[in-house]
């Protein structure tokens, strides 16, 4: 199965790509797997577009969102309903709400476990804004999430 990591360089407090790329490559070498493809996204929606293309190809692939909940949501939106695409999450965002529902950031940052992991089906929620996995916010929560890009890299402003 092909493995593709999508790294969002604007997720979280800093660009994680400089440290994440060698870690991904080292984990694949350690497990004697073919080197995964690594895509550092250049614009919002790029991961969703790529997931759509992979889903349409019919080829089995594992896509990993290396960013925050937004990056994960892009892959989920693009891959939903496709039997050939599995989506994983490597938390590099400021909030990582999805991860908190299934474990700890440390567990999901274990790239050996990610590359050796098994697929688990989850339910998705369909809203007027599209699909979401595990959390859908409205009101004050949504307003705070909308403002995060302006504040997340300031001292003492986490996710």
Buried (B, 14 or more C-beta within 10 A) or exposed (E): EEBBBBBBBBBBBEBBBEEBBEEBBEBBEEEEEEEBBBBBBEEEEBBBBBBBEBBEEEEEBBBBBBBBBBBBBBBBBBBBEBEBBBBBBBBBBBBBBBBEEEEEBEEBBBBEEBBEEEEEEEEBEEEEEEBBBBBEBEEEEEEEBEEBEEEBEEEEEEB
